[in-house]
Amino acid sequence: MHRRSPRTITVIAWLASALWFALPALADGPSARTAEELHAAAETAATGGAKVRILIVPGHEPSAGGTAFGKLKERDLAAQLGKDLQRYLAADGRFEVFLSRDEHGWDPAVAAVFASRWDEIDAWSQAARAEWEALVASGRVAEPPVPVRHRKAPHPMGVRLYGITKWANENGIDLMVHIHFDDDRASSRYAGRRAGFAIYAPPPQYANGPASLAVAEKLLPRLAAFDPVAKLGFVGRGIVRDPQLIALGRWNSAYPASVLTEYAFIYERQLRTQSVRALALDDMAYRTFLGLRDFFYPGEPAARATSVLPHDWKTSVRAGSDPADVYALQTALMVDGDLPPAGKTKSACPRNGLFGPCTSAALKAFQAKYGITGEAGFAGAKTVAKLRAF
Ligand SMILES: [Zn+2]
């Protein structure tokens, strides 16, 4: 950085403050990230300058909120996925990663905002709302359509979510990545029947909308490579533009780009047993990392499309085998293009650790393709030897 004379600095400071006061009170719109600015930040980071600043926000609170299936809690899954994603992003070296909380508590910086600036956050979010409503009323911005109604965040949780946004605005965060798991059941006693993910991004009317969509569009193919898009009417092909989620910058309140992913339904089988759950969450995190890298650094090939492979299958794999071995088998069958079997969808045949008719049909196709005989209905030594190459 070159030096400037004190006088120049004074003039710049005066101009900056004059500009600041000339803007509307919140000044959110002009400061929101554009895709070009995000790519410029990536370029700076790649050439040894300041890193791209990413805030990972595991959904809900350390000890409250979110859905559950038996003892499995959404907020704990989100915390684990958040830590896995932090690890992948940090290992890349070009990202400075912040995690709003883990399973035990809030990050101290975020907690400090909640502790000391509660009324300020509340007033700020209400002012953002008033400003946005005035903008819509003036006819300068069209009211964004509401694709789906969400359960409203209870007041203190809502204020904390706005507090996280405000902290991100004030700390130069480039991108917020929100992590959730979905639920669609009227009764929480039984598993539902859906599978898959959905990505939420702010609407084009919000200042952070276009950059957020550009990120979401890179995330989509990485997640869709192994998981179905959730079959919910409003989800469409996988990305929902939603003006109501505080996490995405409701009332145009966020400077950073922001994406929120519902990674799976809470009752999906791959989340139920500990060994498969660890593989599934790590792979969700890994593919999220790949999607973000595809956005910031397009054209860099990934050595592997999933963190599940290579896998060390210890024995033959068949119906009733260790679900982690089945899950890895299904992963290899997906990479090879055998799962889902011809005529089936990922939704009907999800990768879930259960050796059922879908896996059986896919395995049969795999063995036929590679001329493996004598192992009908299971993956024996010859099949496993071939699988190890994936
Ligand atoms: Zn949630």
Boltz pocket constraint, residues with backbone or C-beta under 6 A from the ligand:
constraints:
  - pocket:
      binder: B
      contacts: [[A, 59], [A, 60], [A, 66], [A, 67], [A, 74], [A, 179], [A, 180], [A, 181]]
      max_distance: 6.0
